[in-house]
Amino acid sequence: MIDKAIVAKKIIDVLNQIQDAGEFQKVEITTDSCPGQELTEFDSQLWVVANTMLGEEIEDSIPDNVNIFVSEDGKSLLRVGEIAERIVRNLEKKGGKK
């Protein structure tokens, strides 16, 4: 079983790296944070970068056309914990790595 807490930490690490790399307003990110709301500069270009970086961290690719930061129906922005759940669910379906 893939550990959701580890995936959530990797998401937080990636989002912190993005904040550090850009000249963005820095916000503390936790599992309850909603990147789409709290990171004001988090646009479609940055989520693709975050997808790529996160894919490297979890050793599995996340397609560029999939925004893991919004619900699958596209109607709501997800919190870090919800994003981690979604990734774990997809990895388990695919038999992905830990």
C-alpha positions as CSV (number, residue, x, y, z in Angstrom):
1,M,0.0,0.0,0.0
2,I,1.2,3.5,-0.9
3,D,1.5,5.9,2.1
4,K,-0.7,8.9,1.6
5,A,1.3,10.9,4.1
6,I,4.5,10.4,2.1
7,V,2.7,11.5,-1.1
8,A,1.3,14.6,0.7
9,K,4.8,15.5,2.0
10,K,6.1,15.2,-1.6
11,I,3.3,17.5,-2.8
12,I,4.2,20.1,-0.1
13,D,7.9,19.8,-1.0
14,V,7.2,20.4,-4.7
15,L,4.9,23.4,-4.0
16,N,7.5,24.9,-1.7
17,Q,10.2,24.4,-4.3
18,I,8.0,26.3,-6.8
19,Q,7.4,29.1,-4.4
20,D,11.2,29.3,-3.7
21,A,12.1,29.3,-7.4
22,G,9.7,32.1,-8.3
23,E,9.1,35.5,-6.9
24,F,5.9,34.6,-5.4
25,Q,4.2,35.5,-2.2
26,K,5.3,32.8,0.2
27,V,2.6,30.9,2.1
28,E,2.8,28.0,4.5
29,I,1.5,24.8,2.9
30,T,0.0,22.0,4.9
31,T,-2.2,19.0,4.1
32,D,-5.2,21.3,4.6
33,S,-3.9,23.9,2.1
34,C,-5.7,24.4,-1.2
35,P,-2.9,25.4,-3.7
36,G,-5.4,26.6,-6.3
37,Q,-6.8,29.2,-3.7
38,E,-3.8,29.9,-1.5
39,L,-1.0,30.2,-4.1
40,T,-2.2,33.2,-6.0
41,E,0.3,32.7,-8.9
42,F,-0.6,29.0,-9.3
43,D,-1.9,29.1,-12.9
44,S,-2.1,26.5,-15.7
45,Q,1.6,26.8,-16.5
46,L,2.7,26.2,-12.9
47,W,0.4,23.2,-12.4
48,V,2.0,21.5,-15.4
49,V,5.5,22.2,-13.8
50,A,4.2,20.9,-10.5
51,N,2.8,17.7,-12.2
52,T,6.2,17.1,-13.8
53,M,8.1,17.7,-10.6
54,L,5.7,15.6,-8.6
55,G,5.9,12.8,-11.1
56,E,9.7,12.7,-10.6
57,E,9.2,12.6,-6.8
58,I,6.8,9.7,-6.9
59,E,8.6,8.0,-9.7
60,D,5.5,7.9,-11.9
61,S,4.3,10.2,-14.6
62,I,1.3,12.5,-14.3
63,P,0.0,13.5,-17.7
64,D,0.3,17.1,-18.6
65,N,-3.3,17.3,-19.5
66,V,-4.4,16.2,-16.0
67,N,-4.7,18.9,-13.4
68,I,-4.4,17.0,-10.2
69,F,-5.1,20.1,-8.2
70,V,-8.8,20.1,-9.2
71,S,-11.5,17.5,-8.7
72,E,-11.9,15.0,-11.5
73,D,-15.2,16.7,-12.6
74,G,-13.3,20.0,-12.7
75,K,-15.8,21.7,-10.3
76,S,-13.7,22.2,-7.2
77,L,-10.1,22.9,-6.1
78,L,-8.5,20.2,-4.0
79,R,-6.6,20.4,-0.8
80,V,-3.2,18.8,-0.5
81,G,-4.6,15.8,1.4
82,E,-7.2,15.3,-1.2
83,I,-4.6,15.5,-4.0
84,A,-2.5,12.9,-2.2
85,E,-5.6,10.6,-1.9
86,R,-6.2,11.0,-5.6
87,I,-2.6,10.2,-6.5
88,V,-2.5,7.2,-4.2
89,R,-5.7,5.9,-5.7
90,N,-4.4,6.2,-9.2
91,L,-1.0,4.7,-8.3
92,E,-2.7,1.7,-6.7
93,K,-4.9,1.2,-9.8
94,K,-1.7,1.2,-11.9
95,G,0.4,-0.8,-9.5
96,G,2.7,2.2,-9.1
97,K,5.7,2.6,-6.9
98,K,5.8,3.8,-3.3
